[in-house]
């Protein structure tokens, strides 16, 4: 079979270039999680979830 050779062996400790993206993705995911937590905290503090039953019955009521 032509062209089906195994890739060359690399020395131990050699870091693949694809691993470098983790240095961007991990902090980005932590920042996104903090933003979501902050947004939920902000909504609770502003009273967004105080009376959710009234809005549901208001939509169903006759005008």
C-alpha positions in Angstrom: 0.0 0.0 0.0 1.6 3.2 -1.1 1.2 6.3 1.0 0.0 4.5 4.2 3.2 4.9 6.2 3.0 5.6 9.9 3.8 9.1 11.1 7.3 9.7 12.3 8.0 9.2 16.0 8.5 12.4 18.0 10.7 12.8 21.0 9.1 12.7 24.5 7.9 16.0 25.7 7.1 17.3 22.3 3.9 19.4 22.5 1.5 19.3 19.6 0.4 22.7 18.2 -3.3 21.7 18.8 -2.7 21.7 22.6 -1.9 25.4 22.5 -5.5 26.2 21.9 -6.3 25.0 25.4 -4.4 28.0 26.8 -7.1 30.1 25.2 -10.2 27.9 25.6 -9.8 27.2 29.3 -9.6 30.8 30.5 -12.4 31.7 28.0 -14.7 29.1 29.4 -14.0 30.2 32.9 -14.8 33.8 32.0 -18.0 32.7 30.3 -19.1 30.7 33.4 -18.4 33.7 35.6 -20.5 35.9 33.2 -23.4 33.5 33.4 -23.2 33.3 37.2 -23.0 37.1 37.4 -26.0 37.5 35.1 -28.1 35.1 37.2 -27.1 36.9 40.4 -28.0 40.2 38.8 -31.4 38.9 37.7 -32.2 37.5 41.2 -31.1 40.7 42.9 -33.2 42.9 40.6 -36.3 40.8 41.3 -36.7 39.1 38.0 -37.9 35.9 39.6 -40.1 37.3 42.4 -43.5 36.7 40.9 -43.4 34.4 37.9 -47.0 33.1 38.5 -48.7 36.4 37.8 -47.2 36.8 34.4 -48.4 33.3 33.4 -52.0 34.0 34.5 -51.9 37.5 33.0 -51.3 36.1 29.5 -54.1 33.6 29.9 -56.7 36.0 31.3 -59.2 37.8 29.2 -58.7 41.5 28.4 
